[in-house]
Amino acid sequence: MNQKEFPEAIEMEKQLLSAMFMKEGQVVPEVCAIIDADDLYRVEHRLVFQAILRLYAKRLPIDYLAVEEELRKTGDFGKIDHRYLLSLIDATFTTARAEYHANIIKEKANLRKLIELSDVLQDEAERGEKSFAEIIAYAESQLSSWNRSTLPSKSLQINSYFANHLKSDIDNLKNYANRLTGFKNIDDQQFFSPGLYVIGATPAAGKTTFCWQLLEQLAQNEESCVYCSYEMSGLELFTKTAARRLFLRDKQTTLTAADIRRGSRSAQLDCVINDVANQQMNLQVLELQDESIDELLMRLKPLCFDKQNAPVICLDYLQIVPSSKESTKLGVDDSVRKLKKFQRDTNTTFIVISSFNRANYMQSVSFESFKESGNIEYTADVVWALQLFVLNSISPSNIADSRKKIDAAKKQQPRQIQLKCLKNRQGTNYDCYFNYFSAHDFFEPCNKFAENNRASFERKQ
């Protein structure tokens, strides 16, 4: 067989990498929405591309010294001539045509894949050792591993999958067997593997606080975590951390997150601030305003390039994401479908906060509570619902009495909160219970609240 000249766009690759160094990596999300490292023709270009993504994920400056350090950490710096690396940075290319060049590079990469696959299929057919069905099954298994932007859907042949993918996919999933959320009651029940988790809550159940604490605990256990907030600022979330940790250090403290934001200080708080500042945690907040779901996922993709170490991401919250659809329900359906596809493509663990149907605020949570939130129950892998425990015993028919009991439950410190798992593709459904110290933004796992305690609470009302 004659030596083939594979399609490539080396000069465009150099120009694109140059653009990724500019303006604090401004075009990185745009580029990563189109290509992956493997789409680049030259090996050194792939290594530089991956180093840039690691820096971007850590929110570090993207410059020569930073890229050199990243390459040294992975042992790859010796594979690249430092003068060549400097030439990428010193190039005069602008960011204006980054998307155009990324698409050209993607097209060349797809053509190379097609040529390589056709050579293999031709070789197999000429050898005659495999049947036509076996060769087609192999072709399908290879095509299924291509970027989803190349193919409209993924086809898996059962015999080929068992032969080539089953063991490795199970081994990859086993890597998450020891992942801990930091909530022991959930860890005892839930295999917290990659998937789409949806959590809803009744008012005063603390869904944002719960999810923020969950991500912080995961980050303390060396997980990479991203909190996407359309509602709260980074300051508000970070002061929740400060208030919680202060409370754990000093149970007599009266300082709340709001007090801390207003400038209240103490010696204990200074110790907390110093401790967090010196702790190694990869937890970041994306402050969002008008970004659509597509724009959000484009920003997240550079943080998710490593499928073996994909981050845990929380979106707060679903109904507030801007959409061009004619109704909130259709907008939510569209967002959930795109979130699930992104989650599956990147192997992330995606937690999505959802609001509840107002008509269900005064009754125990169920799938009916999500009724106005699109088809969440069909798309999500796990559905959680947080509620005040007292909702198990009130009667929606007696509105005045129910409101009185709910108002009293909100005033409790700590509040009694129940987490109900309504759907779990990884196992059975379950209930977990928490003492929620709302003034200090802290959820404490506990045993089920005793029925006699609830009855005593109700008598006091």
Backbone torsions as a table, in degrees:
resi	resn	phi	psi	omega
1	MET	NA	132.6	178.3
2	ASN	-66.7	147.6	177.8
3	GLN	-64.9	125.4	-178.2
4	LYS	-86.8	149.3	169.9
5	GLU	-99.8	109.3	-176.0
6	PHE	-77.0	145.2	176.1
7	PRO	-60.1	133.5	177.8
8	GLU	-153.2	164.5	178.6
9	ALA	-142.2	62.7	-172.0
10	ILE	-60.6	-43.2	-179.1
11	GLU	-64.2	-38.0	176.9
12	MET	-66.9	-35.5	176.6
13	GLU	-61.2	-44.6	179.2
14	LYS	-62.0	-43.7	-179.2
15	GLN	-66.7	-36.9	179.6
16	LEU	-67.8	-43.6	177.0
17	LEU	-61.1	-39.3	177.1
18	SER	-59.2	-43.4	179.9
19	ALA	-64.2	-32.4	-178.1
20	MET	-70.3	-20.0	176.0
21	PHE	-77.6	-19.2	-170.3
22	MET	-86.4	153.2	171.9
23	LYS	51.2	45.2	176.2
24	GLU	57.6	37.6	177.4
25	GLY	71.3	30.9	-175.2
26	GLN	-56.0	-36.5	-175.6
27	VAL	-90.9	-0.4	-176.6
28	VAL	-57.3	-49.5	178.3
29	PRO	-59.5	-40.7	-179.6
30	GLU	-62.2	-43.9	-179.5
31	VAL	-67.2	-43.6	-176.9
32	CYS	-70.4	-17.9	174.3
33	ALA	-72.0	-12.3	-175.3
34	ILE	-114.1	-46.2	-174.9
35	ILE	-124.9	160.2	170.6
36	ASP	-115.2	170.8	-178.5
37	ALA	-57.6	-39.1	-177.4
38	ASP	-65.7	-14.5	179.1
39	ASP	-77.1	-14.4	179.6
40	LEU	-81.5	142.0	-173.2
41	TYR	-77.9	-44.8	-177.1
42	ARG	-86.4	137.9	-177.3
43	VAL	-61.0	-43.1	-177.9
44	GLU	-65.0	-30.1	176.0
45	HIS	-66.7	-38.6	178.0
46	ARG	-63.6	-41.7	-178.8
47	LEU	-65.7	-42.1	178.3
48	VAL	-65.6	-43.2	178.8
49	PHE	-56.6	-47.5	-179.4
50	GLN	-65.1	-38.5	178.2
51	ALA	-63.5	-41.7	177.8
52	ILE	-61.2	-42.2	-180.0
53	LEU	-64.6	-39.1	178.5
54	ARG	-64.0	-41.0	177.6
55	LEU	-64.6	-42.7	-179.9
56	TYR	-62.5	-42.3	-179.4
57	ALA	-62.9	-32.0	179.2
58	LYS	-88.9	0.5	-178.6
59	ARG	58.8	39.8	178.4
60	LEU	-101.9	158.1	178.7
61	PRO	-61.8	144.1	179.1
62	ILE	-105.4	96.4	179.1
63	ASP	-142.6	179.3	-174.1
64	TYR	-58.2	-50.0	-175.4
65	LEU	-63.7	-39.3	-179.9
66	ALA	-66.5	-42.4	178.8
67	VAL	-66.3	-41.5	177.4
68	GLU	-58.4	-44.7	-179.9
69	GLU	-62.4	-42.4	178.1
70	GLU	-61.9	-41.1	179.6
71	LEU	-67.8	-34.6	177.0
72	ARG	-67.5	-38.2	179.7
73	LYS	-60.7	-36.1	-178.4
74	THR	-92.7	-0.1	-179.5
75	GLY	74.8	18.9	-175.2
76	ASP	-102.1	-5.2	-174.0
77	PHE	-64.1	-33.2	-179.9
78	GLY	-68.6	-13.0	-179.6
79	LYS	-86.7	-4.2	-176.3
80	ILE	-127.1	129.0	174.6
81	ASP	-67.2	125.0	-175.2
82	HIS	-62.8	-27.4	177.7
83	ARG	-69.7	-33.5	177.7
84	TYR	-67.6	-40.8	177.7
85	LEU	-62.4	-42.1	177.3
86	LEU	-62.9	-34.4	-179.9
87	SER	-66.4	-30.6	177.1
88	LEU	-67.8	-40.8	-176.3
89	ILE	-74.7	-35.6	-176.4
90	ASP	-82.9	-4.7	-179.2
91	ALA	-61.2	153.2	-176.4
92	THR	-96.4	13.5	-178.9
93	PHE	-65.6	146.2	179.0
94	THR	-100.8	174.3	-179.5
95	THR	-85.8	-6.7	-169.4
96	ALA	-62.6	-34.3	-175.1
97	ARG	-108.8	21.9	-177.5
98	ALA	-60.8	-45.5	-178.6
99	GLU	-63.0	-43.4	179.9
100	TYR	-60.4	-46.9	-179.0
101	HIS	-68.2	-36.7	177.8
102	ALA	-61.7	-40.1	179.0
103	ASN	-66.5	-38.4	176.7
104	ILE	-63.8	-44.4	179.8
105	ILE	-62.4	-40.2	178.2
106	LYS	-63.2	-43.0	179.6
107	GLU	-61.3	-44.1	179.1
108	LYS	-63.8	-40.4	179.5
109	ALA	-63.2	-41.5	179.3
110	ASN	-65.1	-38.5	177.5
111	LEU	-65.6	-38.9	177.0
112	ARG	-62.9	-42.7	178.9
113	LYS	-61.0	-41.3	-178.6
114	LEU	-65.6	-41.0	178.2
115	ILE	-63.9	-46.1	-179.1
116	GLU	-62.2	-41.8	179.9
117	LEU	-66.9	-41.0	-179.8
118	SER	-64.1	-36.2	176.8
119	ASP	-62.8	-43.5	179.9
120	VAL	-64.1	-44.2	-179.1
121	LEU	-64.9	-39.5	178.1
122	GLN	-63.4	-43.5	-179.5
123	ASP	-62.0	-44.0	179.2
124	GLU	-63.3	-41.9	-179.2
125	ALA	-65.8	-39.5	-179.6
126	GLU	-68.7	-35.7	179.1
127	ARG	-69.0	-32.7	176.2
128	GLY	70.1	18.2	-178.6
129	GLU	-87.0	-16.4	-179.8
130	LYS	-119.7	152.0	178.4
131	SER	-75.3	165.9	176.7
132	PHE	-57.4	-42.4	-178.6
133	ALA	-63.2	-38.2	-179.9
134	GLU	-68.6	-38.3	179.5
135	ILE	-67.2	-41.7	178.0
136	ILE	-63.9	-40.7	179.3
137	ALA	-62.2	-39.2	178.1
138	TYR	-65.0	-42.9	179.3
139	ALA	-60.0	-42.3	179.5
140	GLU	-64.3	-39.7	-179.8
141	SER	-65.3	-35.6	178.3
142	GLN	-72.3	-42.6	179.6
143	LEU	-62.3	-34.0	-177.4
144	SER	-66.9	-21.2	-179.5
145	SER	-86.1	-5.2	178.6
146	TRP	-71.1	161.2	176.9
147	ASN	-55.7	135.2	-176.9
148	ARG	-62.9	-20.0	177.2
149	SER	-70.1	-16.4	179.8
150	THR	-85.6	-34.1	-176.2
151	LEU	-121.4	144.1	-179.0
152	PRO	-70.5	-25.4	-179.5
153	SER	-154.6	171.5	-177.5
154	LYS	-112.0	127.2	-179.4
155	SER	-112.2	129.0	179.7
156	LEU	-122.9	122.2	176.3
157	GLN	-88.2	130.1	-169.5
158	ILE	-59.8	-47.2	-177.1
159	ASN	-66.8	-38.2	178.3
160	SER	-66.3	-39.8	179.7
161	TYR	-63.8	-45.7	179.2
162	PHE	-62.2	-35.1	-177.7
163	ALA	-76.2	-35.5	-168.3
164	ASN	-115.4	-21.6	-169.0
165	HIS	-127.8	-27.0	-171.2
166	LEU	-56.8	-51.3	-176.2
167	LYS	-62.0	-45.4	-178.0
168	SER	-66.9	-37.5	179.0
169	ASP	-65.6	-39.0	177.6
170	ILE	-67.5	-42.1	178.3
171	ASP	-60.5	-40.1	178.2
172	ASN	-63.8	-40.6	-179.7
173	LEU	-67.9	-32.9	179.6
174	LYS	-63.3	-21.9	178.9
175	ASN	-62.1	-19.9	-177.4
176	TYR	-98.7	2.8	-175.2
177	ALA	-62.5	-30.8	-177.7
178	ASN	-102.0	11.4	178.5
179	ARG	-70.0	133.0	-177.3
180	LEU	-117.8	133.4	176.3
181	THR	-79.4	-18.4	-174.2
182	GLY	92.1	-12.0	171.5
183	PHE	-99.0	104.8	-172.2
184	LYS	-60.5	-36.5	-178.5
185	ASN	-65.1	-35.3	175.5
186	ILE	-73.5	-42.5	-179.1
187	ASP	-61.5	-30.2	177.6
188	ASP	-71.5	-19.8	-174.2
189	GLN	-110.2	-33.1	-165.0
190	GLN	-116.4	125.6	168.5
191	PHE	-79.6	104.0	-171.0
192	PHE	-85.2	67.3	-177.8
193	SER	-88.9	169.6	175.3
194	PRO	-55.0	141.3	-178.3
195	GLY	167.0	-179.0	177.6
196	LEU	-103.3	113.4	179.8
197	TYR	-106.3	128.6	177.1
198	VAL	-115.3	131.6	179.2
199	ILE	-126.7	126.9	174.0
200	GLY	-117.1	167.0	-177.8
201	ALA	-157.7	149.3	171.0
202	THR	-75.8	160.1	178.4
203	PRO	-55.6	141.6	176.6
204	ALA	76.4	5.8	178.1
205	ALA	-85.7	-11.8	171.1
206	GLY	81.3	43.3	-175.2
207	LYS	-64.6	-40.3	178.9
208	THR	-66.4	-45.0	178.9
209	THR	-60.8	-42.6	-179.8
210	PHE	-61.3	-48.7	-177.0
211	CYS	-67.8	-38.0	178.4
212	TRP	-65.2	-43.4	177.5
213	GLN	-63.8	-39.8	178.6
214	LEU	-58.9	-47.7	179.6
215	LEU	-66.0	-37.4	178.9
216	GLU	-63.7	-41.2	178.9
217	GLN	-66.6	-38.5	175.8
218	LEU	-63.7	-41.0	178.8
219	ALA	-63.8	-36.7	176.1
220	GLN	-65.3	-25.2	176.7
221	ASN	-94.6	24.9	171.0
222	GLU	72.8	21.9	171.5
223	GLU	-88.5	147.9	171.4
224	SER	-85.5	130.5	-173.1
225	CYS	-134.8	143.3	179.1
226	VAL	-132.7	127.2	177.8
227	TYR	-108.5	114.3	-178.4
228	CYS	-96.7	110.4	-171.5
229	SER	-116.6	116.4	173.3
230	TYR	-90.3	-13.5	-171.2
231	GLU	-113.1	-49.2	-175.7
232	MET	-101.8	148.9	176.8
233	SER	-81.2	165.2	174.4
234	GLY	-59.3	-38.8	178.7
235	LEU	-58.2	-45.2	-179.9
236	GLU	-62.3	-41.5	-179.7
237	LEU	-70.5	-43.1	-178.1
238	PHE	-67.4	-33.1	176.9
239	THR	-73.2	-22.6	169.9
240	LYS	-61.7	-42.4	176.9
241	THR	-60.3	-46.5	-178.8
242	ALA	-61.7	-44.2	-179.3
243	ALA	-64.5	-41.7	-179.2
244	ARG	-65.1	-46.1	-177.8
245	ARG	-69.2	-32.2	175.1
246	LEU	-64.8	-41.5	179.3
247	PHE	-64.5	-39.8	178.7
248	LEU	-67.5	-27.8	178.3
249	ARG	-82.3	-36.3	-175.4
250	ASP	-140.6	96.5	-175.8
251	LYS	-65.8	-11.7	-179.8
252	GLN	-92.5	-2.6	-176.9
253	THR	-64.4	147.9	175.3
254	THR	-110.8	-1.5	-178.2
255	LEU	-72.4	130.1	176.3
256	THR	-107.8	173.5	176.7
257	ALA	-59.8	-39.5	178.9
258	ALA	-64.1	-40.2	177.0
259	ASP	-61.2	-42.4	-178.7
260	ILE	-64.2	-39.9	178.2
261	ARG	-66.6	-27.0	178.3
262	ARG	-83.5	0.2	174.3
263	GLY	103.3	2.7	178.2
264	SER	-66.0	138.5	-177.9
265	ARG	-136.1	162.6	173.5
266	SER	-156.8	164.4	178.7
267	ALA	-62.2	-38.5	179.1
268	GLN	-65.6	-40.0	178.9
269	LEU	-64.4	-39.2	177.7
270	ASP	-60.4	-36.8	177.5
271	CYS	-66.5	-40.8	178.3
272	VAL	-61.9	-46.8	-179.5
273	ILE	-59.3	-43.1	179.7
274	ASN	-65.4	-40.9	-179.7
275	ASP	-61.8	-46.7	-177.8
276	VAL	-68.0	-38.7	-179.0
277	ALA	-61.4	-28.5	-176.5
278	ASN	-102.8	6.4	-179.8
279	GLN	-93.0	137.9	179.6
280	GLN	-84.2	98.5	177.3
281	MET	-135.6	134.5	176.6
282	ASN	-100.4	79.8	180.0
283	LEU	-131.2	119.2	-178.2
284	GLN	-130.0	156.5	179.1
285	VAL	-112.5	129.7	169.8
286	LEU	-100.3	111.9	177.2
287	GLU	-83.0	120.9	-173.2
288	LEU	-120.3	155.8	178.3
289	GLN	-135.8	-72.4	-174.4
290	ASP	-110.6	10.2	-177.2
291	GLU	-68.0	131.0	173.6
292	SER	-73.2	173.2	179.0
293	ILE	-62.8	-37.4	179.7
294	ASP	-66.1	-41.2	178.9
295	GLU	-67.4	-37.4	177.5
296	LEU	-63.3	-47.8	-178.0
297	LEU	-65.8	-31.3	176.1
298	MET	-65.0	-37.4	177.9
299	ARG	-70.1	-31.3	-176.5
300	LEU	-81.3	-27.6	-172.5
301	LYS	-56.5	-41.6	178.8
302	PRO	-62.3	-21.0	179.5
303	LEU	-84.2	-5.9	-171.5
304	CYS	-123.4	26.5	-174.8
305	PHE	-73.1	-23.1	-179.0
306	ASP	-98.7	100.7	-176.4
307	LYS	-67.4	-22.3	179.7
308	GLN	-82.5	-11.6	178.7
309	ASN	-139.1	47.1	-176.0
310	ALA	-71.3	148.0	-176.0
311	PRO	-78.5	167.0	167.4
312	VAL	-95.8	126.3	-175.1
313	ILE	-121.4	137.4	174.7
314	CYS	-120.0	133.3	177.0
315	LEU	-110.4	121.5	-176.6
316	ASP	-126.7	103.3	-3.9
317	TYR	-136.2	173.0	-165.6
318	LEU	-62.6	-46.6	-172.8
319	GLN	-70.8	-13.8	-177.6
320	ILE	-93.8	-6.6	178.2
321	VAL	-67.3	123.8	-179.2
322	PRO	-59.0	141.9	-179.5
323	SER	-145.4	148.8	177.6
324	SER	-91.4	-0.9	-179.3
325	LYS	-68.8	156.5	-173.0
326	GLU	-76.1	-11.3	177.3
327	SER	-142.8	158.2	178.9
328	THR	-61.1	-41.2	-178.2
329	LYS	-62.0	-45.1	178.5
330	LEU	-65.5	-37.5	177.3
331	GLY	-63.4	-42.4	178.3
332	VAL	-64.9	-44.5	178.3
333	ASP	-57.0	-45.1	-179.9
334	ASP	-63.2	-43.8	-179.6
335	SER	-64.2	-43.4	-177.5
336	VAL	-65.0	-41.5	177.9
337	ARG	-61.4	-43.3	-179.4
338	LYS	-69.2	-37.0	177.1
339	LEU	-63.4	-42.2	-179.6
340	LYS	-65.9	-42.0	178.1
341	LYS	-62.6	-44.2	178.6
342	PHE	-61.8	-44.6	-179.5
343	GLN	-59.6	-43.6	-177.6
344	ARG	-70.6	-38.9	-179.4
345	ASP	-67.5	-34.1	-173.9
346	THR	-102.3	-9.5	-178.3
347	ASN	65.2	26.7	178.0
348	THR	-78.6	167.4	168.6
349	THR	-108.1	110.7	-170.7
350	PHE	-111.7	118.5	177.7
351	ILE	-105.3	123.9	-176.8
352	VAL	-117.9	123.0	176.4
353	ILE	-85.5	132.7	-179.0
354	SER	-126.3	147.6	173.9
355	SER	-80.7	167.9	179.9
356	PHE	-106.7	158.9	170.0
357	ASN	-64.6	124.5	-176.5
358	ARG	-59.0	-29.9	-178.8
359	ALA	-64.7	-15.9	-178.1
360	ASN	-104.8	11.4	-178.8
361	TYR	-64.2	-25.4	-173.0
362	MET	-112.7	29.8	174.2
363	GLN	-146.9	161.9	-177.7
364	SER	-58.9	140.7	-173.4
365	VAL	-67.8	149.2	177.3
366	SER	-159.7	-176.7	176.4
367	PHE	-61.9	-24.5	176.7
368	GLU	-61.0	-27.9	179.9
369	SER	-63.9	-26.1	-180.0
370	PHE	-94.2	9.9	-168.0
371	LYS	-54.8	-36.5	-178.1
372	GLU	-93.5	13.0	-174.3
373	SER	-110.2	29.2	178.2
374	GLY	79.0	-166.2	-175.9
375	ASN	-93.2	50.9	-176.9
376	ILE	-58.9	-42.1	-173.7
377	GLU	-63.9	-22.7	179.6
378	TYR	-85.5	-33.5	-172.4
379	THR	-90.8	-37.3	-175.0
380	ALA	-69.4	148.2	174.1
381	ASP	-83.3	-36.1	179.0
382	VAL	-135.8	134.3	176.7
383	VAL	-120.8	119.7	176.5
384	TRP	-109.5	150.9	174.0
385	ALA	-139.1	129.8	176.6
386	LEU	-101.9	138.1	177.4
387	GLN	-150.2	157.0	168.7
388	LEU	-64.2	133.6	-175.3
389	PHE	-60.8	-29.0	-177.6
390	VAL	-62.9	-19.9	-179.0
391	LEU	-64.4	-16.6	177.3
392	ASN	-70.4	-17.2	-171.0
393	SER	-120.3	-2.2	-177.6
394	ILE	-89.6	160.7	-179.5
395	SER	-110.3	116.1	179.5
396	PRO	-59.7	-20.2	-178.4
397	SER	-74.2	-23.2	178.7
398	ASN	-106.3	82.1	-170.5
399	ILE	-63.6	-44.2	-177.4
400	ALA	-61.8	-45.9	-179.7
401	ASP	-66.6	-38.8	-179.4
402	SER	-63.7	-44.5	179.6
403	ARG	-62.4	-37.8	179.4
404	LYS	-62.7	-44.2	-179.4
405	LYS	-67.7	-39.8	-179.9
406	ILE	-66.8	-42.5	178.1
407	ASP	-61.5	-39.3	178.5
408	ALA	-67.2	-38.8	179.5
409	ALA	-65.7	-34.6	178.4
410	LYS	-67.3	-28.4	-178.0
411	LYS	-82.5	-12.7	179.3
412	GLN	-63.4	143.6	169.9
413	GLN	-131.5	110.6	0.1
414	PRO	-81.3	158.9	172.6
415	ARG	-76.2	148.7	178.2
416	GLN	-94.4	115.0	-174.4
417	ILE	-118.7	137.0	176.3
418	GLN	-114.0	132.0	171.3
419	LEU	-103.2	121.7	178.3
420	LYS	-108.1	124.0	173.3
421	CYS	-88.7	109.6	-176.1
422	LEU	-89.5	-20.2	179.5
423	LYS	-151.7	139.0	-178.5
424	ASN	-152.0	100.5	179.1
425	ARG	-70.3	-15.2	-179.4
426	GLN	-92.5	-3.7	-178.1
427	GLY	173.9	-149.0	-177.5
428	THR	-91.7	163.0	174.2
429	ASN	-74.8	160.2	-175.0
430	TYR	-159.4	169.8	173.5
431	ASP	-123.2	143.2	173.4
432	CYS	-130.8	156.8	-173.9
433	TYR	-130.1	146.5	-175.8
434	PHE	-141.5	144.2	162.1
435	ASN	-89.4	120.5	-177.0
436	TYR	-107.2	106.4	177.0
437	PHE	-86.5	84.5	-170.8
438	SER	-62.6	-33.2	-179.4
439	ALA	-67.1	-20.0	-176.3
440	HIS	-121.4	11.5	174.3
441	ASP	55.2	45.8	-174.7
442	PHE	-132.1	126.0	172.1
443	PHE	-102.8	125.1	179.9
444	GLU	-115.9	116.2	178.2
445	PRO	-60.0	145.4	179.9
446	CYS	-151.5	174.4	175.7
447	ASN	-75.7	167.4	179.3
448	LYS	-57.6	138.1	179.0
449	PHE	-68.1	132.5	-176.7
450	ALA	-67.3	143.0	179.7
451	GLU	-62.4	-36.8	-178.7
452	ASN	-69.1	-29.3	175.4
453	ASN	-67.2	-39.1	178.9
454	ARG	-66.1	-41.9	180.0
455	ALA	-64.2	-39.4	177.8
456	SER	-64.6	-40.8	177.7
457	PHE	-60.7	-42.5	-178.0
458	GLU	-66.5	-37.3	179.8
459	ARG	-64.3	-33.9	179.8
460	LYS	-65.5	-23.7	-179.7
461	GLN	-78.9	NA	NA
